[in-house]
């Protein structure tokens, strides 16, 4: 997986960053506490990329029958 072309400047813009209160957050990739303003490491991945995880498929539910209500008088 090549991430060199993606420009993530700080931890807070990385998809692995999990904010924890006001004082920083945690890197889910490394499992360590980090500050959002720290320079991003080489493992950084932008939050919204084409290489990111694919969404789960949504199964189509059968359409429910809706009974018509009487018109108000």
PDB file as gemmi writes it, atoms N, CA and C in Angstrom:
CRYST1    1.000    1.000    1.000  90.00  90.00  90.00 P 1                      
ATOM      1  N   UNK A   1       0.838  -1.162   0.000  1.00  0.00           N  
ATOM      2  CA  UNK A   1       0.000   0.000   0.000  1.00  0.00           C  
ATOM      3  C   UNK A   1       0.888   1.232   0.000  1.00  0.00           C  
ATOM      4  N   UNK A   2       0.758   2.071  -0.972  1.00  0.00           N  
ATOM      5  CA  UNK A   2       1.611   3.246  -1.126  1.00  0.00           C  
ATOM      6  C   UNK A   2       0.890   4.480  -0.604  1.00  0.00           C  
ATOM      7  N   UNK A   3       1.488   5.168   0.375  1.00  0.00           N  
ATOM      8  CA  UNK A   3       0.881   6.361   0.950  1.00  0.00           C  
ATOM      9  C   UNK A   3       1.748   7.593   0.745  1.00  0.00           C  
ATOM     10  N   UNK A   4       2.824   7.493   0.003  1.00  0.00           N  
ATOM     11  CA  UNK A   4       3.761   8.605  -0.134  1.00  0.00           C  
ATOM     12  C   UNK A   4       3.132   9.810  -0.830  1.00  0.00           C  
ATOM     13  N   UNK A   5       2.165   9.593  -1.722  1.00  0.00           N  
ATOM     14  CA  UNK A   5       1.579  10.704  -2.459  1.00  0.00           C  
ATOM     15  C   UNK A   5       0.506  11.448  -1.661  1.00  0.00           C  
ATOM     16  N   UNK A   6       0.091  10.899  -0.545  1.00  0.00           N  
ATOM     17  CA  UNK A   6      -0.950  11.518   0.264  1.00  0.00           C  
ATOM     18  C   UNK A   6      -0.306  12.479   1.248  1.00  0.00           C  
ATOM     19  N   UNK A   7      -0.796  13.719   1.294  1.00  0.00           N  
ATOM     20  CA  UNK A   7      -0.209  14.726   2.162  1.00  0.00           C  
ATOM     21  C   UNK A   7      -1.038  14.855   3.437  1.00  0.00           C  
ATOM     22  N   UNK A   8      -0.612  14.182   4.492  1.00  0.00           N  
ATOM     23  CA  UNK A   8      -1.210  14.321   5.810  1.00  0.00           C  
ATOM     24  C   UNK A   8      -0.160  15.004   6.661  1.00  0.00           C  
ATOM     25  N   UNK A   9      -0.377  16.270   6.990  1.00  0.00           N  
ATOM     26  CA  UNK A   9       0.665  17.047   7.650  1.00  0.00           C  
ATOM     27  C   UNK A   9       0.763  16.796   9.146  1.00  0.00           C  
ATOM     28  N   UNK A  10      -0.359  16.600   9.818  1.00  0.00           N  
ATOM     29  CA  UNK A  10      -0.337  16.390  11.268  1.00  0.00           C  
ATOM     30  C   UNK A  10      -1.186  15.184  11.646  1.00  0.00           C  
ATOM     31  N   UNK A  11      -1.008  14.730  12.872  1.00  0.00           N  
ATOM     32  CA  UNK A  11      -1.742  13.554  13.352  1.00  0.00           C  
ATOM     33  C   UNK A  11      -3.257  13.743  13.281  1.00  0.00           C  
ATOM     34  N   UNK A  12      -3.748  14.954  13.547  1.00  0.00           N  
ATOM     35  CA  UNK A  12      -5.199  15.152  13.603  1.00  0.00           C  
ATOM     36  C   UNK A  12      -5.877  14.922  12.259  1.00  0.00           C  
ATOM     37  N   UNK A  13      -5.134  14.967  11.154  1.00  0.00           N  
ATOM     38  CA  UNK A  13      -5.712  14.739   9.834  1.00  0.00           C  
ATOM     39  C   UNK A  13      -5.543  13.298   9.364  1.00  0.00           C  
ATOM     40  N   UNK A  14      -4.989  12.452  10.205  1.00  0.00           N  
ATOM     41  CA  UNK A  14      -4.758  11.045   9.861  1.00  0.00           C  
ATOM     42  C   UNK A  14      -5.992  10.218  10.213  1.00  0.00           C  
ATOM     43  N   UNK A  15      -6.277   9.200   9.417  1.00  0.00           N  
ATOM     44  CA  UNK A  15      -7.438   8.349   9.692  1.00  0.00           C  
ATOM     45  C   UNK A  15      -7.221   7.456  10.908  1.00  0.00           C  
ATOM     46  N   UNK A  16      -5.982   7.286  11.352  1.00  0.00           N  
ATOM     47  CA  UNK A  16      -5.698   6.463  12.530  1.00  0.00           C  
ATOM     48  C   UNK A  16      -5.815   7.253  13.831  1.00  0.00           C  
ATOM     49  N   UNK A  17      -6.005   8.567  13.744  1.00  0.00           N  
ATOM     50  CA  UNK A  17      -6.074   9.430  14.929  1.00  0.00           C  
ATOM     51  C   UNK A  17      -7.453   9.337  15.566  1.00  0.00           C  
ATOM     52  N   UNK A  18      -7.474   9.066  16.875  1.00  0.00           N  
ATOM     53  CA  UNK A  18      -8.711   8.987  17.637  1.00  0.00           C  
ATOM     54  C   UNK A  18      -8.657  10.044  18.731  1.00  0.00           C  
ATOM     55  N   UNK A  19      -9.410  11.159  18.602  1.00  0.00           N  
ATOM     56  CA  UNK A  19      -9.324  12.226  19.603  1.00  0.00           C  
ATOM     57  C   UNK A  19      -9.809  11.753  20.968  1.00  0.00           C  
ATOM     58  N   UNK A  20      -9.107  12.171  22.011  1.00  0.00           N  
ATOM     59  CA  UNK A  20      -9.446  11.819  23.388  1.00  0.00           C  
ATOM     60  C   UNK A  20      -9.515  13.100  24.205  1.00  0.00           C  
ATOM     61  N   UNK A  21     -10.652  13.675  24.362  1.00  0.00           N  
ATOM     62  CA  UNK A  21     -10.791  14.894  25.154  1.00  0.00           C  
ATOM     63  C   UNK A  21     -10.146  16.093  24.489  1.00  0.00           C  
ATOM     64  N   UNK A  22      -9.640  17.018  25.321  1.00  0.00           N  
ATOM     65  CA  UNK A  22      -9.054  18.251  24.792  1.00  0.00           C  
ATOM     66  C   UNK A  22      -7.548  18.185  24.643  1.00  0.00           C  
ATOM     67  N   UNK A  23      -6.909  17.236  25.232  1.00  0.00           N  
ATOM     68  CA  UNK A  23      -5.452  17.242  25.326  1.00  0.00           C  
ATOM     69  C   UNK A  23      -4.734  16.398  24.277  1.00  0.00           C  
ATOM     70  N   UNK A  24      -5.414  15.830  23.351  1.00  0.00           N  
ATOM     71  CA  UNK A  24      -4.731  15.022  22.344  1.00  0.00           C  
ATOM     72  C   UNK A  24      -5.585  13.856  21.911  1.00  0.00           C  
ATOM     73  N   UNK A  25      -4.944  12.754  21.628  1.00  0.00           N  
ATOM     74  CA  UNK A  25      -5.667  11.590  21.180  1.00  0.00           C  
ATOM     75  C   UNK A  25      -4.789  10.363  21.190  1.00  0.00           C  
ATOM     76  N   UNK A  26      -5.228   9.348  20.465  1.00  0.00           N  
ATOM     77  CA  UNK A  26      -4.493   8.099  20.395  1.00  0.00           C  
ATOM     78  C   UNK A  26      -4.334   7.693  18.944  1.00  0.00           C  
ATOM     79  N   UNK A  27      -3.159   7.162  18.629  1.00  0.00           N  
ATOM     80  CA  UNK A  27      -2.922   6.601  17.304  1.00  0.00           C  
ATOM     81  C   UNK A  27      -3.365   5.147  17.350  1.00  0.00           C  
ATOM     82  N   UNK A  28      -4.407   4.800  16.601  1.00  0.00           N  
ATOM     83  CA  UNK A  28      -4.900   3.421  16.600  1.00  0.00           C  
ATOM     84  C   UNK A  28      -3.944   2.486  15.877  1.00  0.00           C  
ATOM     85  N   UNK A  29      -3.135   3.014  14.980  1.00  0.00           N  
ATOM     86  CA  UNK A  29      -2.162   2.190  14.256  1.00  0.00           C  
ATOM     87  C   UNK A  29      -1.025   1.755  15.175  1.00  0.00           C  
ATOM     88  N   UNK A  30      -0.517   2.695  15.981  1.00  0.00           N  
ATOM     89  CA  UNK A  30       0.618   2.405  16.857  1.00  0.00           C  
ATOM     90  C   UNK A  30       0.197   2.073  18.281  1.00  0.00           C  
ATOM     91  N   UNK A  31      -1.025   2.457  18.670  1.00  0.00           N  
ATOM     92  CA  UNK A  31      -1.504   2.201  20.020  1.00  0.00           C  
ATOM     93  C   UNK A  31      -0.827   3.057  21.072  1.00  0.00           C  
ATOM     94  N   UNK A  32      -0.508   4.300  20.734  1.00  0.00           N  
ATOM     95  CA  UNK A  32       0.187   5.201  21.658  1.00  0.00           C  
ATOM     96  C   UNK A  32      -0.548   6.540  21.719  1.00  0.00           C  
ATOM     97  N   UNK A  33      -0.417   7.269  22.854  1.00  0.00           N  
ATOM     98  CA  UNK A  33      -0.997   8.611  22.916  1.00  0.00           C  
ATOM     99  C   UNK A  33      -0.217   9.584  22.041  1.00  0.00           C  
ATOM    100  N   UNK A  34      -0.925  10.477  21.360  1.00  0.00           N  
ATOM    101  CA  UNK A  34      -0.299  11.475  20.486  1.00  0.00           C  
ATOM    102  C   UNK A  34      -1.009  12.808  20.661  1.00  0.00           C  
ATOM    103  N   UNK A  35      -0.382  13.864  20.208  1.00  0.00           N  
ATOM    104  CA  UNK A  35      -0.990  15.194  20.163  1.00  0.00           C  
ATOM    105  C   UNK A  35      -1.434  15.451  18.730  1.00  0.00           C  
ATOM    106  N   UNK A  36      -2.563  16.094  18.553  1.00  0.00           N  
ATOM    107  CA  UNK A  36      -3.090  16.353  17.220  1.00  0.00           C  
ATOM    108  C   UNK A  36      -2.202  17.229  16.371  1.00  0.00           C  
ATOM    109  N   UNK A  37      -1.418  18.102  17.002  1.00  0.00           N  
ATOM    110  CA  UNK A  37      -0.571  19.030  16.245  1.00  0.00           C  
ATOM    111  C   UNK A  37       0.792  18.436  15.886  1.00  0.00           C  
ATOM    112  N   UNK A  38       1.094  17.229  16.343  1.00  0.00           N  
ATOM    113  CA  UNK A  38       2.379  16.610  16.008  1.00  0.00           C  
ATOM    114  C   UNK A  38       2.461  16.331  14.517  1.00  0.00           C  
ATOM    115  N   UNK A  39       3.689  16.367  13.997  1.00  0.00           N  
ATOM    116  CA  UNK A  39       3.918  16.033  12.592  1.00  0.00           C  
ATOM    117  C   UNK A  39       3.548  14.565  12.371  1.00  0.00           C  
ATOM    118  N   UNK A  40       2.874  14.284  11.291  1.00  0.00           N  
ATOM    119  CA  UNK A  40       2.410  12.926  11.009  1.00  0.00           C  
ATOM    120  C   UNK A  40       3.578  11.996  10.699  1.00  0.00           C  
ATOM    121  N   UNK A  41       3.429  10.742  11.079  1.00  0.00           N  
ATOM    122  CA  UNK A  41       4.465   9.739  10.838  1.00  0.00           C  
ATOM    123  C   UNK A  41       4.319   9.160   9.425  1.00  0.00           C  
ATOM    124  N   UNK A  42       5.258   8.323   8.979  1.00  0.00           N  
ATOM    125  CA  UNK A  42       5.171   7.727   7.638  1.00  0.00           C  
ATOM    126  C   UNK A  42       3.982   6.776   7.458  1.00  0.00           C  
ATOM    127  N   UNK A  43       3.355   6.334   8.549  1.00  0.00           N  
ATOM    128  CA  UNK A  43       2.203   5.438   8.451  1.00  0.00           C  
ATOM    129  C   UNK A  43       0.888   6.191   8.276  1.00  0.00           C  
ATOM    130  N   UNK A  44       0.950   7.520   8.247  1.00  0.00           N  
ATOM    131  CA  UNK A  44      -0.263   8.338   8.164  1.00  0.00           C  
ATOM    132  C   UNK A  44      -1.037   8.057   6.884  1.00  0.00           C  
ATOM    133  N   UNK A  45      -2.356   8.063   7.022  1.00  0.00           N  
ATOM    134  CA  UNK A  45      -3.237   7.850   5.884  1.00  0.00           C  
ATOM    135  C   UNK A  45      -4.362   8.875   5.980  1.00  0.00           C  
ATOM    136  N   UNK A  46      -4.643   9.555   4.897  1.00  0.00           N  
ATOM    137  CA  UNK A  46      -5.698  10.565   4.892  1.00  0.00           C  
ATOM    138  C   UNK A  46      -7.031   9.929   5.266  1.00  0.00           C  
ATOM    139  N   UNK A  47      -7.879  10.705   5.907  1.00  0.00           N  
ATOM    140  CA  UNK A  47      -9.154  10.179   6.385  1.00  0.00           C  
ATOM    141  C   UNK A  47     -10.065   9.722   5.247  1.00  0.00           C  
ATOM    142  N   UNK A  48     -10.042  10.414   4.118  1.00  0.00           N  
ATOM    143  CA  UNK A  48     -10.908  10.064   2.997  1.00  0.00           C  
ATOM    144  C   UNK A  48     -10.062   9.855   1.757  1.00  0.00           C  
ATOM    145  N   UNK A  49      -9.738   8.598   1.465  1.00  0.00           N  
ATOM    146  CA  UNK A  49      -8.948   8.269   0.284  1.00  0.00           C  
ATOM    147  C   UNK A  49      -9.615   7.144  -0.489  1.00  0.00           C  
ATOM    148  N   UNK A  50      -9.220   6.984  -1.725  1.00  0.00           N  
ATOM    149  CA  UNK A  50      -9.734   5.878  -2.530  1.00  0.00           C  
ATOM    150  C   UNK A  50      -9.186   4.547  -2.031  1.00  0.00           C  
ATOM    151  N   UNK A  51      -8.012   4.564  -1.376  1.00  0.00           N  
ATOM    152  CA  UNK A  51      -7.405   3.338  -0.875  1.00  0.00           C  
ATOM    153  C   UNK A  51      -7.947   2.929   0.488  1.00  0.00           C  
ATOM    154  N   UNK A  52      -8.789   3.744   1.070  1.00  0.00           N  
ATOM    155  CA  UNK A  52      -9.304   3.489   2.412  1.00  0.00           C  
ATOM    156  C   UNK A  52     -10.227   2.286   2.442  1.00  0.00           C  
ATOM    157  N   UNK A  53     -10.706   1.957   3.619  1.00  0.00           N  
ATOM    158  CA  UNK A  53     -11.598   0.811   3.738  1.00  0.00           C  
ATOM    159  C   UNK A  53     -12.896   1.035   2.970  1.00  0.00           C  
ATOM    160  N   UNK A  54     -13.390  -0.012   2.370  1.00  0.00           N  
ATOM    161  CA  UNK A  54     -14.619   0.065   1.592  1.00  0.00           C  
ATOM    162  C   UNK A  54     -15.818   0.006   2.537  1.00  0.00           C  
ATOM    163  N   UNK A  55     -16.899   0.724   2.222  1.00  0.00           N  
ATOM    164  CA  UNK A  55     -18.082   0.683   3.078  1.00  0.00           C  
ATOM    165  C   UNK A  55     -18.752  -0.682   3.014  1.00  0.00           C  
ATOM    166  N   UNK A  56     -19.444  -1.024   4.076  1.00  0.00           N  
ATOM    167  CA  UNK A  56     -20.175  -2.282   4.098  1.00  0.00           C  
ATOM    168  C   UNK A  56     -21.336  -2.200   3.123  1.00  0.00           C  
ATOM    169  N   UNK A  57     -21.635  -3.311   2.420  1.00  0.00           N  
ATOM    170  CA  UNK A  57     -22.773  -3.275   1.508  1.00  0.00           C  
ATOM    171  C   UNK A  57     -24.075  -3.163   2.304  1.00  0.00           C  
ATOM    172  N   UNK A  58     -24.987  -2.402   1.786  1.00  0.00           N  
ATOM    173  CA  UNK A  58     -26.276  -2.225   2.440  1.00  0.00           C  
ATOM    174  C   UNK A  58     -27.268  -3.144   1.758  1.00  0.00           C  
ATOM    175  N   UNK A  59     -27.861  -4.027   2.541  1.00  0.00           N  
ATOM    176  CA  UNK A  59     -28.851  -4.920   1.948  1.00  0.00           C  
ATOM    177  C   UNK A  59     -30.160  -4.153   1.785  1.00  0.00           C  
ATOM    178  N   UNK A  60     -30.823  -4.404   0.703  1.00  0.00           N  
ATOM    179  CA  UNK A  60     -32.068  -3.703   0.406  1.00  0.00           C  
ATOM    180  C   UNK A  60     -33.203  -4.438   1.103  1.00  0.00           C  
ATOM    181  N   UNK A  61     -33.908  -3.720   1.942  1.00  0.00           N  
ATOM    182  CA  UNK A  61     -35.020  -4.300   2.677  1.00  0.00           C  
ATOM    183  C   UNK A  61     -36.288  -4.201   1.846  1.00  0.00           C  
ATOM    184  N   UNK A  62     -37.195  -5.172   2.016  1.00  0.00           N  
ATOM    185  CA  UNK A  62     -38.449  -5.071   1.271  1.00  0.00           C  
ATOM    186  C   UNK A  62     -39.224  -3.835   1.720  1.00  0.00           C  
ATOM    187  N   UNK A  63     -39.878  -3.213   0.773  1.00  0.00           N  
ATOM    188  CA  UNK A  63     -40.604  -1.987   1.078  1.00  0.00           C  
ATOM    189  C   UNK A  63     -41.835  -2.319   1.914  1.00  0.00           C  
ATOM    190  N   UNK A  64     -41.981  -1.624   3.023  1.00  0.00           N  
ATOM    191  CA  UNK A  64     -43.128  -1.852   3.904  1.00  0.00           C  
ATOM    192  C   UNK A  64     -44.380  -1.245   3.283  1.00  0.00           C  
ATOM    193  N   UNK A  65     -45.489  -1.884   3.548  1.00  0.00           N  
ATOM    194  CA  UNK A  65     -46.757  -1.349   3.049  1.00  0.00           C  
ATOM    195  C   UNK A  65     -47.216  -0.247   3.994  1.00  0.00           C  
ATOM    196  N   UNK A  66     -47.550   0.860   3.424  1.00  0.00           N  
ATOM    197  CA  UNK A  66     -48.008   1.996   4.213  1.00  0.00           C  
ATOM    198  C   UNK A  66     -49.495   2.170   3.956  1.00  0.00           C  
ATOM    199  N   UNK A  67     -50.264   2.055   5.036  1.00  0.00           N  
ATOM    200  CA  UNK A  67     -51.707   2.241   4.862  1.00  0.00           C  
ATOM    201  C   UNK A  67     -51.996   3.732   4.756  1.00  0.00           C  
ATOM    202  N   UNK A  68     -52.965   4.055   3.956  1.00  0.00           N  
ATOM    203  CA  UNK A  68     -53.305   5.464   3.778  1.00  0.00           C  
ATOM    204  C   UNK A  68     -54.189   5.915   4.928  1.00  0.00           C  
ATOM    205  N   UNK A  69     -53.918   7.083   5.415  1.00  0.00           N  
ATOM    206  CA  UNK A  69     -54.705   7.653   6.500  1.00  0.00           C  
ATOM    207  C   UNK A  69     -55.882   8.420   5.914  1.00  0.00           C  
ATOM    208  N   UNK A  70     -56.989   8.464   6.651  1.00  0.00           N  
ATOM    209  CA  UNK A  70     -58.126   9.238   6.139  1.00  0.00           C  
ATOM    210  C   UNK A  70     -57.792  10.727   6.123  1.00  0.00           C  
ATOM    211  N   UNK A  71     -58.364  11.430   5.191  1.00  0.00           N  
ATOM    212  CA  UNK A  71     -58.154  12.871   5.072  1.00  0.00           C  
ATOM    213  C   UNK A  71     -58.764  13.572   6.278  1.00  0.00           C  
ATOM    214  N   UNK A  72     -58.072  14.593   6.825  1.00  0.00           N  
ATOM    215  CA  UNK A  72     -58.660  15.339   7.950  1.00  0.00           C  
ATOM    216  C   UNK A  72     -59.885  16.135   7.496  1.00  0.00           C  
ATOM    217  N   UNK A  73     -60.851  16.273   8.392  1.00  0.00           N  
ATOM    218  CA  UNK A  73     -62.098  16.972   8.037  1.00  0.00           C  
ATOM    219  C   UNK A  73     -62.045  18.403   8.426  1.00  0.00           C  
TER     220      UNK A  73                                                      
END                                                                             
